[in-house]
Amino acid sequence: MASIAPPTRLPSLYAQSMVRFTVLASGSKGNSTVVSGGRTRILVDAGLSCRELFRRMTMAGEAPESLDAILITHEHSDHINGLSVTARKLGIPVYFTEATHRAWMRYLSPRRQMTYAQWLVQSREQAAQRQAELDASSAEGEQDEPEDEVFASSDELTDEISANQTGTPNPVSDKPPSRKEDPTWLPAVEYFRPGEAFEIGDISISPFTIPHDAADPVGFVCKAEGVRMALATDLGYIPPNVKAQLKGVDLLLLESNHDLEMLRDGPYPWQVKQRVLSRVGHLSNDATAEYLSGDYDGNAAYVILGHLSESNNLPALARVTAERALQGRACLLANRLLLAEQHTPLDAIYF
């Protein structure tokens, strides 16, 4: 995609060797984290408005102008709400999987629905226009080959009706939007694949597949200056590939979305409760605790619980469940337990 000149960076504000992890927001109303290493700053997800993201960054001591890229886990609205405006304002690239990028574009481009009667009127108008053009050409003595049909065949009618119902743009009537009108326009897009590490400046990134009901959801392990920081939220369970990625990290941001009893007795419709509880939904406090007491290697200096539901969880419940799971692993240099919040940035963590 087309690129534009990036804004002036402010590298002098930061020490060369600084590694910093700042959760700006975590929850069902918006998720975003700044990962800093060397002279590179990455925004992981942009689930708040651009204005709110900049406000949170300023509160946390991060300069928005210093961001080098945006990294997206998946296309759900609480992870991409401020993506377009933020990327355009800063003139920075956005990194997706290809499937996530396509899903994001569909999310921002509502498909036009058309009834058969509306389509029939449009088809006749277009046919009349084509016939008028042919008549005009004949009157001018042009020798163009005549069209085989003015009206489409019955099979073509069915195909085009289906295309309009599924949202495929009509090549005659749909004018391509300008850059200003196109909500999916970004300064630059870069694709990555789960399981294939890549680098953005001074930060190495290892994306891994997670089980969630999105097009191609991923978590990340970001490595800078020898420090490994993992982000694993929005997953229905913790499969072996995720457990392997979370070994040997220095910081772990892990989902602890809901309390099982609160969810079952809570206000969500039954279908939504089933989704949350499914293997492509969200981790409960108990599921997170089971991992922390079992497969977790206990080496992270910080364990951050994230994506807590405001309707189906309480910070105190999430904390006490995780603390019990971490009993026996306590030490001065590891397993400091923190809770990421929805409405306030978490204090920056330095390495």
C-alpha positions as CSV (number, residue, x, y, z in Angstrom):
1,M,0.0,0.0,0.0
2,A,1.1,3.6,-0.4
3,S,3.3,5.1,2.3
4,I,3.7,8.6,3.6
5,A,6.6,10.3,5.3
6,P,6.7,9.4,9.0
7,P,6.4,12.2,11.6
8,T,9.4,13.5,13.5
9,R,10.5,11.0,16.1
10,L,11.7,11.8,19.6
11,P,14.4,9.2,20.3
12,S,16.3,11.5,22.6
13,L,13.6,11.1,25.2
14,Y,14.6,7.6,25.9
15,A,17.8,5.8,26.9
16,Q,19.2,3.5,24.2
17,S,19.1,0.3,26.4
18,M,15.7,0.9,28.0
19,V,13.1,-1.9,27.8
20,R,9.7,-0.8,28.9
21,F,6.2,-2.4,28.9
22,T,3.1,-0.2,29.4
23,V,-0.4,-1.5,29.4
24,L,-2.6,1.5,28.4
25,A,-5.9,-0.4,28.7
26,S,-7.1,-4.0,29.0
27,G,-10.7,-5.2,28.9
28,S,-13.7,-5.7,26.8
29,K,-14.0,-1.9,26.1
30,G,-10.5,-1.6,24.6
31,N,-7.0,-3.1,24.7
32,S,-3.6,-1.5,23.9
33,T,0.0,-1.8,25.1
34,V,3.2,0.0,24.3
35,V,6.3,-2.2,24.1
36,S,9.6,-0.3,24.0
37,G,13.1,-1.6,23.4
38,G,16.3,0.2,22.3
39,R,15.0,3.1,20.1
40,T,11.9,1.2,18.9
41,R,8.4,1.8,20.2
42,I,5.5,-0.5,19.2
43,L,1.8,-0.2,19.9
44,V,0.2,-3.6,20.3
45,D,-3.5,-3.2,19.4
46,A,-5.3,0.1,19.2
47,G,-8.7,-0.7,20.9
48,L,-9.3,2.9,22.1
49,S,-9.9,6.0,20.1
50,C,-6.8,7.8,18.8
51,R,-7.5,10.7,21.2
52,E,-7.8,8.4,24.2
53,L,-4.7,6.4,23.2
54,F,-2.7,9.6,23.0
55,R,-4.1,10.7,26.4
56,R,-3.2,7.4,28.0
57,M,0.3,7.4,26.5
58,T,0.9,10.9,27.9
59,M,-0.4,9.9,31.3
60,A,2.0,6.9,31.2
61,G,5.0,9.0,30.1
62,E,5.1,7.7,26.6
63,A,5.4,10.1,23.6
64,P,2.9,9.2,20.9
65,E,5.2,10.7,18.2
66,S,7.8,8.1,19.2
67,L,5.8,5.1,18.0
68,D,7.3,3.2,15.1
69,A,4.6,0.7,14.3
70,I,1.2,-0.8,15.3
71,L,1.0,-4.6,15.8
72,I,-2.5,-6.2,15.7
73,T,-3.5,-9.4,17.5
74,H,-6.9,-9.8,15.8
75,E,-9.8,-7.8,14.3
76,H,-12.3,-7.6,17.2
77,S,-13.4,-4.0,17.8
78,D,-11.9,-3.8,21.3
79,H,-8.5,-4.2,19.6
80,I,-8.8,-2.1,16.5
81,N,-11.2,0.8,17.2
82,G,-8.6,3.5,17.0
83,L,-6.4,1.8,14.4
84,S,-7.1,3.9,11.3
85,V,-6.9,7.3,12.8
86,T,-3.8,6.5,14.9
87,A,-1.9,5.0,12.0
88,R,-2.8,7.9,9.7
89,K,-2.0,10.6,12.2
90,L,1.4,9.2,13.0
91,G,2.1,7.9,9.5
92,I,3.3,4.5,10.7
93,P,2.9,1.0,9.3
94,V,0.5,-1.6,10.7
95,Y,1.4,-5.2,11.0
96,F,-1.3,-7.9,10.6
97,T,-1.6,-11.4,9.4
98,E,-3.2,-11.3,6.0
99,A,-6.4,-12.9,7.2
100,T,-6.7,-10.4,10.0
101,H,-6.2,-7.5,7.6
102,R,-8.9,-8.8,5.3
103,A,-11.3,-9.2,8.2
104,W,-10.5,-5.7,9.4
105,M,-11.3,-4.3,6.0
106,R,-14.6,-6.1,5.9
107,Y,-15.4,-4.8,9.4
108,L,-14.9,-1.2,8.2
109,S,-16.7,-1.7,4.9
110,P,-20.3,-2.5,5.5
111,R,-21.8,-4.4,2.6
112,R,-24.7,-2.9,0.7
113,Q,-27.8,-5.0,0.8
114,M,-30.1,-4.9,-2.3
115,T,-33.5,-6.4,-2.8
116,Y,-34.5,-8.1,-6.0
117,A,-36.8,-5.2,-7.0
118,Q,-34.0,-2.6,-6.4
119,W,-31.6,-4.7,-8.4
120,L,-34.1,-5.1,-11.3
121,V,-34.6,-1.4,-11.6
122,Q,-30.9,-0.8,-11.5
123,S,-30.2,-3.5,-14.1
124,R,-32.8,-2.0,-16.5
125,E,-31.4,1.5,-16.1
126,Q,-27.9,0.2,-16.9
127,A,-29.2,-1.8,-19.9
128,A,-31.0,1.2,-21.2
129,Q,-27.9,3.3,-20.8
130,R,-25.8,0.7,-22.7
131,Q,-28.4,0.6,-25.5
132,A,-28.4,4.4,-25.7
133,E,-24.6,4.4,-26.1
134,L,-24.9,1.7,-28.8
135,D,-27.5,3.8,-30.7
136,A,-25.3,6.9,-30.4
137,S,-22.3,5.0,-31.7
138,S,-24.3,3.6,-34.7
139,A,-25.6,7.1,-35.5
140,E,-22.0,8.3,-35.6
141,G,-21.1,5.5,-38.1
142,E,-18.9,3.6,-35.7
143,Q,-18.3,0.0,-36.4
144,D,-18.2,-1.4,-32.9
145,E,-19.2,-5.0,-32.4
146,P,-22.8,-5.1,-31.0
147,E,-23.3,-6.6,-27.6
148,D,-24.8,-10.1,-27.6
149,E,-27.4,-9.2,-25.0
150,V,-28.9,-6.1,-23.5
151,F,-30.4,-8.0,-20.6
152,A,-28.6,-10.6,-18.5
153,S,-29.5,-14.2,-18.7
154,S,-31.4,-15.9,-15.9
155,D,-28.1,-17.5,-14.6
156,E,-26.4,-14.1,-14.6
157,L,-29.4,-12.6,-12.8
158,T,-29.0,-15.1,-10.0
159,D,-25.3,-14.6,-9.8
160,E,-25.5,-10.9,-9.6
161,I,-28.3,-11.0,-7.0
162,S,-26.2,-13.3,-4.9
163,A,-23.2,-11.0,-5.4
164,N,-25.2,-8.0,-4.2
165,Q,-26.5,-9.9,-1.2
166,T,-23.0,-10.9,-0.2
167,G,-21.6,-7.5,-0.7
168,T,-19.5,-7.8,-3.8
169,P,-19.3,-4.3,-5.3
170,N,-21.1,-3.7,-8.6
171,P,-18.5,-2.8,-11.2
172,V,-20.9,-0.4,-13.0
173,S,-22.4,1.5,-10.2
174,D,-19.8,1.4,-7.4
175,K,-17.2,4.1,-7.8
176,P,-13.9,3.4,-6.0
177,P,-13.7,5.6,-2.9
178,S,-10.9,8.2,-2.7
179,R,-8.2,7.9,-0.1
180,K,-10.0,10.5,2.1
181,E,-13.3,8.5,1.8
182,D,-11.7,5.0,2.3
183,P,-11.9,4.0,6.0
184,T,-9.5,1.1,5.3
185,W,-6.6,3.3,3.9
186,L,-3.4,3.0,6.0
187,P,0.0,4.6,5.5
188,A,1.6,1.1,5.1
189,V,0.7,-2.5,5.7
190,E,3.1,-5.3,6.6
191,Y,2.1,-9.0,6.8
192,F,3.5,-11.6,9.1
193,R,2.7,-15.3,9.7
194,P,2.2,-17.1,13.0
195,G,5.2,-19.1,13.9
196,E,7.6,-17.0,11.8
197,A,9.6,-14.5,13.8
198,F,10.3,-11.0,12.4
199,E,11.8,-7.7,13.6
200,I,10.6,-4.2,13.9
201,G,13.6,-2.0,14.6
202,D,15.3,-3.2,17.8
203,I,12.4,-5.5,18.8
204,S,12.2,-9.1,17.7
205,I,8.6,-10.5,17.6
206,S,7.5,-14.1,17.7
207,P,3.8,-14.4,16.8
208,F,1.9,-17.5,17.8
209,T,-1.6,-18.8,17.0
210,I,-4.2,-18.6,19.8
211,P,-7.6,-20.3,20.0
212,H,-10.2,-17.4,19.7
213,D,-13.2,-16.8,17.4
214,A,-11.5,-14.4,15.0
215,A,-10.0,-14.8,11.5
216,D,-6.4,-15.5,12.5
217,P,-5.8,-14.5,16.1
218,V,-2.3,-14.4,17.6
219,G,-0.3,-13.7,20.7
220,F,3.2,-12.3,20.8
221,V,6.5,-12.7,22.5
222,C,8.5,-9.5,22.1
223,K,12.2,-9.6,22.7
224,A,14.5,-6.6,23.2
225,E,17.9,-6.3,24.9
226,G,17.6,-9.9,26.0
227,V,14.2,-9.3,27.7
228,R,11.3,-11.5,26.6
229,M,7.7,-10.1,27.1
230,A,4.7,-12.2,26.2
231,L,1.1,-11.1,25.5
232,A,-1.5,-13.8,25.5
233,T,-5.1,-12.6,25.9
234,D,-8.4,-13.5,24.1
235,L,-8.0,-17.3,24.1
236,G,-10.4,-20.0,25.1
237,Y,-7.8,-22.4,26.5
238,I,-4.0,-22.7,26.5
239,P,-2.9,-25.2,23.9
240,P,0.6,-26.8,23.8
241,N,1.9,-24.3,21.3
242,V,1.0,-21.4,23.6
243,K,2.5,-23.1,26.6
244,A,5.8,-23.6,24.7
245,Q,5.9,-19.9,23.7
246,L,5.4,-18.7,27.3
247,K,8.4,-20.6,28.6
248,G,11.3,-18.5,29.8
249,V,9.6,-15.1,29.5
250,D,10.5,-12.2,31.8
251,L,7.0,-10.7,31.7
252,L,3.7,-12.4,31.1
253,L,0.5,-10.6,30.2
254,L,-2.1,-13.4,30.5
255,E,-5.9,-13.2,30.3
256,S,-8.1,-13.8,33.4
257,N,-11.4,-12.8,31.9
258,H,-14.2,-14.1,34.1
259,D,-15.3,-15.8,37.2
260,L,-17.3,-18.9,36.3
261,E,-20.1,-18.4,38.8
262,M,-20.4,-14.7,38.0
263,L,-20.6,-15.4,34.3
264,R,-23.3,-18.2,34.7
265,D,-25.4,-15.9,36.9
266,G,-24.6,-12.7,35.1
267,P,-26.5,-10.5,32.6
268,Y,-25.2,-11.9,29.3
269,P,-27.5,-13.8,27.0
270,W,-27.1,-17.6,27.0
271,Q,-25.5,-17.6,23.5
272,V,-22.9,-15.1,24.6
273,K,-22.2,-17.1,27.8
274,Q,-21.6,-20.2,25.6
275,R,-19.2,-18.2,23.4
276,V,-17.2,-17.0,26.3
277,L,-17.0,-20.4,27.9
278,S,-16.1,-22.1,24.6
279,R,-12.6,-23.2,23.5
280,V,-12.5,-20.1,21.3
281,G,-13.7,-17.8,23.9
282,H,-11.9,-16.4,27.0
283,L,-9.9,-17.8,29.9
284,S,-11.6,-17.9,33.3
285,N,-9.9,-17.1,36.6
286,D,-9.8,-20.9,37.3
287,A,-8.3,-21.7,33.9
288,T,-5.6,-19.1,34.3
289,A,-4.9,-20.4,37.8
290,E,-4.6,-24.0,36.5
291,Y,-1.9,-22.9,34.1
292,L,0.0,-20.8,36.7
293,S,0.0,-23.7,39.1
294,G,0.9,-26.3,36.5
295,D,2.6,-25.7,33.2
296,Y,3.9,-22.2,34.0
297,D,7.6,-22.3,34.7
298,G,7.5,-19.6,37.4
299,N,10.3,-17.5,35.9
300,A,8.6,-14.3,34.9
301,A,9.5,-11.2,37.0
302,Y,6.0,-9.9,36.4
303,V,2.7,-11.7,35.8
304,I,0.0,-9.3,34.6
305,L,-3.6,-10.4,34.6
306,G,-5.5,-8.8,31.7
307,H,-8.8,-8.5,29.9
308,L,-10.9,-8.7,33.1
309,S,-14.6,-8.6,32.4
310,E,-16.3,-5.7,34.2
311,S,-19.6,-7.6,34.1
312,N,-18.4,-11.1,35.1
313,N,-15.3,-10.7,37.2
314,L,-13.9,-8.7,40.1
315,P,-10.3,-7.7,40.4
316,A,-10.1,-9.2,43.9
317,L,-11.4,-12.5,42.7
318,A,-8.9,-12.6,39.8
319,R,-6.0,-11.7,42.1
320,V,-6.8,-14.1,44.9
321,T,-7.3,-17.0,42.5
322,A,-3.9,-16.3,40.8
323,E,-2.1,-15.8,44.1
324,R,-3.2,-19.2,45.4
325,A,-2.0,-20.7,42.1
326,L,1.4,-19.0,42.6
327,Q,1.9,-20.1,46.2
328,G,5.2,-21.9,46.6
329,R,6.7,-20.0,43.6
330,A,7.1,-16.7,45.5
331,C,10.6,-15.1,45.4
332,L,12.1,-11.7,45.4
333,L,12.9,-11.5,41.7
334,A,9.9,-13.3,40.1
335,N,6.1,-13.5,40.0
336,R,5.1,-10.0,41.1
337,L,1.4,-10.1,40.3
338,L,-0.2,-7.1,38.7
339,L,-3.7,-6.4,37.3
340,A,-4.2,-4.4,34.1
341,E,-7.2,-2.1,34.2
342,Q,-9.7,-0.9,31.7
343,H,-9.9,2.8,32.5
344,T,-6.4,3.6,33.8
345,P,-2.9,2.8,32.4
346,L,-0.8,0.4,34.4
347,D,2.4,1.9,35.7
348,A,5.2,1.3,33.2
349,I,7.4,-1.7,33.9
350,Y,11.1,-1.2,33.2
351,F,13.9,-3.8,32.7
